[in-house]
Amino acid sequence: MRSVLDRKTVLYNIPNILTLLRIALIPVFVVFFFTPFSWSNIAATSIFAFAAITDWLDGYLARKLGQLTAFGAFLDPVADKLMVAVALILLLTSNPTPFDRSLLALPVAVVIGREIAISALREWMAEVGERTQVAVSVIGKIKTSAQMLAIGFLLYHEPLAELPTAEIGFVLLYLAAFLTLWSMLIYTKAAWPILMGKSR
């Protein structure tokens, strides 16, 4: 009975509930993105913004409440990457012209490709007991901020108080792609000695 309660505590603590909610919102986000109403962009942007806030909040609460769990450590980055990947793919497919899609395709490919590569690297480093060598860097955090802002602006895409949100989002996405490559270089450099079979 105690083990069942312990498993429920791990699964249903506040940070993990927020993470699970973020995953559950993905299909809702997709539906609102394609809803043919004038306010659909506001709804989709709001859902993405809420997901971005919970991404920060669940980590903060896990540390603050002492509810850090292996399940949460696994699920949190998965939820984040799923939402970002889905949003980028939807934005890419929704661009009306081949030229616009081609301009957006490069940063989208860089961001998604990097996430796959670094996830694989972290998994392998964890297996050999060197997980801390590829911990999140400051550049990685700045990249994430630029990426979230870029996607938010691109989702909204209408002028906001005379701000060209689509253009700002486009520039921020290219900045995020550049920071993505930079952070990947940092992670790869830290892991390189182990990848080459050298002990640190």
C-alpha positions in Angstrom: 0.0 0.0 0.0 2.8 2.4 0.9 4.6 1.8 -2.5 1.3 2.6 -4.3 1.0 5.9 -2.4 4.6 6.7 -3.1 4.1 6.2 -6.8 1.0 8.4 -6.7 2.9 11.1 -4.8 5.7 11.1 -7.4 3.2 11.2 -10.4 0.7 13.7 -9.0 2.8 16.3 -7.3 2.2 19.9 -8.5 5.2 20.2 -10.8 4.4 16.9 -12.6 0.8 17.8 -13.0 1.8 21.1 -14.7 4.1 19.1 -17.0 1.4 16.6 -17.8 -1.0 19.5 -18.5 1.5 21.0 -20.9 1.5 17.7 -22.9 -2.3 17.5 -22.7 -2.6 21.0 -24.2 -0.8 20.1 -27.4 -3.8 18.7 -29.2 -5.9 21.7 -27.9 -3.2 24.0 -29.3 -3.3 22.3 -32.7 -7.1 22.5 -32.8 -7.1 26.3 -32.0 -4.3 26.9 -34.5 -6.5 25.5 -37.4 -9.8 27.0 -36.1 -11.1 29.3 -38.8 -12.0 32.2 -36.5 -10.5 35.7 -36.2 -9.5 35.0 -32.6 -7.8 31.6 -33.3 -4.3 33.2 -33.4 -4.9 34.8 -30.0 -6.1 31.4 -28.5 -3.1 29.5 -30.0 -0.7 32.2 -28.8 -2.2 32.1 -25.3 -2.0 28.4 -25.0 1.6 28.4 -26.1 2.4 31.3 -23.7 0.8 29.3 -20.9 2.9 26.3 -21.8 6.0 28.4 -21.8 5.2 29.8 -18.3 4.5 26.3 -16.9 7.8 25.1 -18.3 9.5 27.6 -16.0 7.0 27.2 -13.2 7.2 23.5 -12.8 10.9 23.5 -12.4 10.8 26.3 -9.9 8.1 24.6 -7.9 9.9 21.3 -7.9 12.9 22.9 -6.4 10.9 25.2 -4.0 8.7 22.4 -2.7 11.4 19.8 -2.6 9.5 17.7 -5.2 12.3 16.9 -7.6 11.6 13.4 -9.1 13.2 11.2 -11.7 9.8 11.1 -13.5 9.7 14.9 -13.6 13.3 15.2 -14.8 12.5 12.9 -17.7 9.1 14.4 -18.6 9.7 18.1 -18.4 12.2 18.4 -21.3 10.0 16.0 -23.3 6.9 18.2 -22.8 8.9 21.3 -23.7 10.4 19.8 -26.9 7.0 18.4 -28.0 5.2 21.7 -27.8 8.1 23.6 -29.5 8.4 21.0 -32.3 4.6 21.0 -33.0 4.4 24.8 -33.0 7.3 25.1 -35.4 5.9 22.5 -37.8 2.5 24.1 -37.8 4.1 27.5 -38.5 6.1 26.1 -41.3 3.2 24.4 -43.0 0.9 27.4 -42.6 3.1 29.8 -44.5 1.2 30.7 -47.8 4.1 30.9 -50.2 7.0 28.5 -51.0 9.4 31.4 -50.5 8.2 32.1 -47.0 8.3 28.4 -46.1 11.8 28.1 -47.4 13.0 31.0 -45.3 11.4 29.5 -42.2 12.5 25.9 -43.0 16.2 26.6 -42.1 15.8 27.8 -38.5 13.0 25.2 -37.9 15.3 22.4 -39.1 18.2 23.7 -37.0 16.1 24.0 -33.8 14.4 20.6 -34.1 17.6 18.9 -35.3 19.6 20.3 -32.4 17.0 19.1 -29.9 17.3 15.5 -31.3 21.1 15.6 -31.3 21.5 17.0 -27.8 18.8 14.7 -26.4 20.7 11.7 -27.8 24.0 13.1 -26.5 22.6 13.6 -23.0 21.1 10.1 -23.0 24.5 8.6 -23.9 26.4 10.8 -21.5 24.0 9.7 -18.7 24.7 6.0 -19.6 28.4 6.5 -19.1 27.9 8.6 -15.9 29.0 11.9 -17.4 25.5 13.6 -17.5 26.8 16.8 -15.8 29.2 17.5 -18.7 26.2 18.4 -20.9 24.1 20.3 -18.3 22.1 23.3 -19.5 24.3 26.3 -20.2 23.5 30.1 -20.0 23.6 30.2 -23.8 21.0 27.4 -23.8 18.7 29.4 -21.5 19.0 32.5 -23.7 18.3 30.4 -26.7 15.2 29.0 -25.1 13.9 32.5 -24.3 14.5 33.8 -27.8 12.9 30.7 -29.2 9.8 31.0 -27.1 9.4 34.7 -27.9 9.9 34.0 -31.6 7.2 31.3 -31.7 4.8 33.5 -29.7 5.2 36.4 -32.1 4.9 34.2 -35.1 1.8 32.5 -33.8 0.1 35.9 -33.1 1.4 37.3 -36.5 -0.8 40.4 -36.5 0.5 43.9 -35.7 0.4 44.6 -32.0 0.4 48.3 -31.1 2.1 49.0 -34.4 4.8 46.3 -33.7 5.4 44.0 -36.7 5.1 40.8 -34.7 5.6 38.4 -37.6 8.8 40.2 -38.6 10.1 40.3 -35.0 9.3 36.7 -34.6 11.1 35.8 -37.8 14.3 37.7 -36.7 14.1 36.1 -33.2 13.8 32.7 -34.7 17.0 33.1 -36.7 18.7 34.4 -33.5 17.4 31.3 -31.7 18.8 29.1 -34.5 22.2 30.8 -34.2 22.2 30.4 -30.4 21.1 26.8 -30.9 24.2 26.0 -33.0 26.3 27.9 -30.5 25.0 26.0 -27.5 25.3 22.7 -29.4 28.9 23.5 -30.0 29.4 24.1 -26.3 27.8 20.8 -25.4 29.7 18.9 -28.0 33.0 20.5 -26.9 32.3 19.5 -23.3 31.4 15.9 -24.3 34.1 15.5 -26.9 36.8 13.9 -24.6 34.3 11.3 -23.5 33.1 10.7 -27.0 36.7 10.1 -28.0 37.1 7.6 -25.2 39.1 9.8 -22.9 38.5 9.9 -19.2 38.0 13.4 -17.8 
